[in-house]
């Protein structure tokens, strides 16, 4: 399955902009206005929309409520999306307390950590990873965030996949072997900073 | 300037794997061995390397110390890379304490926050943003991490660019207007989770 991740990312940001415009009482928008807000081109906007079968009207533009309905459908944001976090160190804890944008419908419901000192039932609940499978099936959780140290990342991901998690956002600086039925996308701060160093140096040489 | 970011990301991970192999006493490696470690193909490895003018030897493979020298050059990791963090909320604080891999040579040297309660000079120093320009020029800082709330993200990025920062990693869920001379790459947890939801749902439908 091929997914255009860049287009999906833009779609997500179109959605945020459209919510803001709707709050301001705007009901219709042209692709060039939307493009301007996102520092892209009108043809890019139309291409992104057509990729997800969204049609506009040349003269009248897009009808914002219809557009938002379709975008909600794409991101399945009708119901709250429950997320768990594996690894309640600094990154995990920060994400557990992350204030999601109001239109997000994402709820981090629990954390898991092998450290008994981090386990607690009051406030934000943190459980022993041994309770993972039971918790995931009882609460129909599909999404997990992986924020454990590098050396245990694969084992922790395997446990999430085995427990029935369908999608994982991985923050450990390691390439995981993906299991069938459990998609993983990784973000590595170190790798991103290193790439940034390369780009900055390249730009300096080109000056 | 066009940079193949996916190739750069793989290069970063090749580098980590090569360090590990070197520690184990390995001095030569073939593209297929490296490919296996990274769950990719040998032709992808060779393509990535040739993109950055790295040549191998069909019979003898790549010489690991030479390969690492070239990778260090690409990521400019001979000297320590100093990084500052703008916004010392939960995400900023977590990143300030992030334990980088030993081969990274990345050092987070200071944080900046408008909240006087967060400013401190002992332990990890956090300064008033008014001191940003002075600090950046005195310490020759080129990299910044942006971890401020959405509504002040553009202003904070503008301040970083004005202070002389050349590359910014942005965690605010907003598309920034880029200033000349200051590259920005953004990561949005919300957008990534939303994309993951789309991918998971699409896979379920395809089953």
Interface residues (C-beta under 8 A of the other chain):
Chain A: X1 X3 X5 X8 X9 X12 X13 X16 X37 X38 X39 X74 X75 X76 X77 X81 X83 X90 X91 X93 X94 X95 X97 X98 X100 X101 X104 X106 X142 X143 X150 X166 X167 X168 X169 X173 X175 X177 X178 X181 X183 X185 X187 X188 X189 X190 X191 X192 X193 X194 X195 X196 X197 X198 X199 X200 X201 X202 X203 X204 X206
Chain B: X1 X3 X5 X8 X9 X12 X13 X16 X37 X38 X39 X74 X75 X76 X77 X81 X83 X90 X91 X93 X94 X95 X97 X98 X100 X101 X104 X106 X142 X143 X150 X166 X167 X168 X169 X173 X175 X177 X178 X181 X183 X185 X187 X188 X189 X190 X191 X192 X193 X194 X195 X196 X197 X198 X199 X200 X201 X202 X203 X204 X206
